[in-house]
Amino acid sequence: MPELLDGQTVEVQGSAAKPYVLKNVGGVYSCSCPAWRNQSLAIDRRTCKHLRQYRGEQAEQARLGGSLSPPPKQSAATAPKCVPPLLLAHAWDNEQDLTCYWMSEKLDGVRAYWDGTQFLSRQGNMFHAPDWFKKGLPSIPLDGELWIDRKRFQQTVSVVRRQDAGQPWGQVKYVVFDAPAPDQPFEHRLHEISRVAREDRCPYVRILDQVPCESTEHLCIELTRIESLSGEGLMLRQPGSLYEAGRSHTLLKVKTFHDAEARVVEHLPGSGRHKGRLGALLVELPGGTQFSVGTGFTDAQRNSPPAVGSTITFRFQELTDGGVPRFPSFVRGRSDVPAKQVQRTLLDAAGA
């Protein structure tokens, strides 16, 4: 493999669906994999199997000035926290077909990993749940959220961060949505949850409902229903997918869709499969903000895109702090939308 130059990055395929990114910044080598991120060493002393495979064992050993074996074990008092190997979601790009995915409500609670004896946060901090709250929980790992109700996130946080394990925990439920087992498909893990996390044995446990998504229309209807109940959104899980540590495209979060309009400024050329035709539209909002829309087009629309100067309708999930729509996706060309309506739609999205 060629050496990583200062400032250079390269992608390598690991066990996750999305490649990991190796980087060299001023001689400090890093990897985006969980194994590199979760080490307690200084960042210039860390390595991982992806760096060793790319650079070679000898190069990594020379860089670190010694053995690549793990550091000596620390005492319990000084040992780093055990960060749970949680599966994390990507945001849906508004384009991928989610038919047959498992669909559930996105809860606004506090993520909690049950390791068989205690609850841990995403950072590896222990939640001081009372013994009566944990009674009946199984000895196998579970993944879920400590949750009181919709729109009560701050109250949930104030309870679960308490050190005294008191009565306020009686308001909380542990809502389980997975049982981490790296070699078992999601459907098998759902069955395992129903077997070991029964509510008649664990009074403070609830199992999150999972239903198959029938179509994009079904997803939109369910999203509208959940949001009408003050819910946060939806989570979509790929059927048959495995539980993997880190962010994965097998788990997608879906929030509110907004439709808005923008003026086409330029046709940006495509590459790869779209070489020789439209890659994306550079568009402009009424306030002057420009961005590109590169998804949602059919092949016919890429061959004959909306004209420069025309108006398009696009769909997006939210605005960035800079007022740029996130995950914009083309819907249709328009010629009947006044500029004031475009601006009003964007203002509504910013306040959502």
Residue pairs with C-beta under 8 A, 6 or more apart in sequence:
1 54
1 55
1 56
3 55
3 59
4 10
4 22
4 23
4 24
4 29
4 54
4 55
5 24
6 24
6 25
6 26
6 27
7 24
7 25
8 23
8 24
9 21
9 22
9 23
9 24
10 21
10 22
10 54
11 19
11 20
11 21
11 22
12 19
12 20
12 22
12 50
12 53
12 54
13 19
13 20
14 20
14 33
14 50
15 244
16 33
16 244
16 245
16 246
16 247
16 248
17 244
17 248
17 249
17 250
18 90
18 247
18 248
18 249
20 31
20 32
20 33
20 50
21 31
21 32
22 29
22 30
22 31
22 50
22 51
22 54
23 29
23 30
23 31
27 44
28 43
28 44
29 47
29 51
29 55
29 63
30 36
30 43
30 46
31 48
31 50
31 51
33 48
33 50
33 246
34 85
34 245
34 246
35 48
35 49
36 46
36 47
36 48
36 50
36 51
38 83
39 46
40 80
41 71
45 64
47 60
47 63
47 64
47 68
51 60
52 60
52 68
55 63
57 68
60 68
61 67
61 68
73 79
74 80
80 124
81 123
81 124
81 125
82 115
82 120
82 124
83 122
83 123
83 124
84 113
84 115
84 120
84 122
84 124
85 180
85 245
85 246
86 111
86 113
86 122
86 143
86 245
87 143
87 178
87 180
87 243
87 244
87 245
87 246
87 248
87 251
88 246
88 247
88 248
88 251
89 235
89 247
89 248
89 251
89 252
89 253
90 247
90 248
90 249
90 251
90 252
90 253
91 252
91 253
91 254
91 255
91 317
91 326
91 327
92 98
92 236
92 252
92 253
92 254
92 317
92 327
93 295
93 327
93 329
94 257
94 295
94 296
94 315
94 316
94 317
94 327
94 328
94 329
95 295
95 296
95 329
96 252
97 216
98 213
98 216
98 219
98 236
98 252
98 254
99 213
99 214
99 215
99 216
100 212
100 213
100 239
101 212
101 213
101 236
101 237
101 238
101 239
101 252
102 186
102 190
102 210
102 211
102 212
102 213
102 236
102 237
102 238
102 239
103 210
103 211
103 212
103 213
103 219
103 222
103 234
103 235
103 236
103 237
104 177
104 208
104 209
104 210
104 211
104 234
104 235
104 237
105 208
105 209
105 226
105 231
105 232
105 233
105 234
105 235
106 226
106 231
106 232
106 233
106 234
106 235
106 253
106 254
106 255
107 145
107 147
107 175
107 208
107 231
107 232
108 147
108 150
108 151
108 152
108 153
108 231
108 232
109 145
109 146
109 147
109 148
109 153
109 156
109 175
110 121
110 127
110 145
110 146
110 147
110 153
110 156
110 157
110 160
111 121
111 122
111 144
111 145
112 119
112 120
112 121
112 127
112 144
112 145
112 146
112 160
112 174
113 119
113 120
113 121
113 122
113 141
113 142
113 143
113 180
114 120
114 137
114 141
114 142
114 143
114 144
114 174
115 141
116 138
116 139
116 140
116 141
117 139
118 126
118 127
118 129
118 134
119 126
119 127
119 129
119 134
119 146
119 174
120 126
120 127
121 127
127 146
127 160
127 161
128 162
128 163
128 164
128 165
129 160
129 165
129 169
130 165
130 166
130 169
131 165
133 165
133 169
133 170
133 172
133 174
133 204
135 202
135 203
136 201
136 202
136 203
136 205
137 174
137 197
137 202
137 205
138 196
138 197
140 179
140 181
140 192
140 196
141 179
141 180
141 181
142 174
142 176
142 178
142 179
142 180
142 193
142 197
143 176
143 177
143 178
143 179
143 180
143 243
144 174
144 175
144 176
144 177
144 178
144 208
145 174
145 175
145 177
146 156
146 160
146 172
146 173
146 174
146 175
147 156
147 172
147 173
147 174
147 175
148 155
148 156
148 159
148 171
148 172
148 173
150 229
150 230
150 231
150 232
151 230
155 171
156 172
159 168
159 169
159 171
159 172
160 169
160 172
162 168
162 169
169 204
170 204
172 204
173 204
173 205
173 206
174 202
174 204
174 205
174 206
175 205
175 206
175 207
175 208
176 193
176 197
176 205
176 206
176 207
176 208
177 193
177 207
177 208
177 210
177 235
178 186
178 189
178 193
178 243
179 189
179 192
179 193
179 196
179 197
180 189
180 243
181 188
181 189
181 192
181 243
182 242
182 243
182 244
183 242
184 192
184 242
184 243
185 239
185 240
185 241
185 242
186 237
186 238
186 239
186 240
186 241
186 242
186 243
187 239
187 240
189 243
190 210
193 207
194 207
197 205
197 207
198 205
199 205
199 206
199 207
210 237
211 222
212 239
213 219
213 222
213 236
219 234
219 236
219 254
220 257
222 234
223 233
223 234
223 254
223 255
223 256
223 257
226 232
226 233
226 234
227 233
227 256
232 255
233 253
233 254
233 255
233 256
234 253
234 254
234 255
235 251
235 252
235 253
235 254
236 251
236 252
236 253
236 254
237 250
237 251
237 252
238 249
238 250
238 251
241 248
241 250
241 251
242 250
244 250
255 317
255 318
256 317
256 318
256 352
257 315
257 316
257 317
258 315
258 316
258 317
258 318
258 325
258 345
258 346
258 348
258 349
258 352
259 313
259 314
259 315
259 331
259 345
260 285
260 313
260 314
260 316
260 325
260 342
260 345
260 346
260 349
261 311
261 312
261 313
261 314
261 334
261 337
261 341
261 342
261 345
262 283
262 284
262 285
262 293
262 311
262 312
262 314
262 342
263 283
263 284
263 309
263 310
263 311
264 281
264 282
264 283
264 305
264 306
264 307
264 308
264 309
264 310
264 311
264 312
265 281
265 282
265 283
265 284
265 290
265 308
266 281
266 282
266 308
267 278
267 281
267 282
267 305
267 308
268 278
268 279
268 280
268 281
268 282
268 292
268 294
269 275
269 278
269 279
270 276
270 277
270 278
270 279
270 280
270 302
271 279
274 302
277 302
277 303
278 297
278 301
278 302
278 303
278 305
279 294
279 302
280 292
280 293
280 294
281 292
281 293
281 294
281 305
281 306
281 312
281 330
282 290
282 291
282 292
283 290
283 291
283 292
283 293
283 312
283 314
284 290
285 323
285 342
285 343
285 346
286 339
286 342
286 343
286 346
287 323
287 343
289 322
289 323
289 324
291 324
291 325
291 328
292 328
293 312
293 314
293 328
293 329
293 330
295 328
295 329
295 330
296 314
296 315
296 329
296 330
296 331
297 305
297 330
301 330
306 312
306 333
310 333
310 334
310 335
311 333
311 334
311 335
311 337
311 342
312 330
312 331
312 332
312 333
312 334
313 331
313 332
313 333
313 334
313 337
314 325
314 328
314 329
314 330
314 331
315 328
315 329
315 331
316 325
316 326
316 327
316 328
316 329
316 349
317 325
317 326
317 327
318 325
318 326
318 349
318 352
319 325
319 326
319 346
319 349
319 350
320 326
323 346
323 350
325 346
325 349
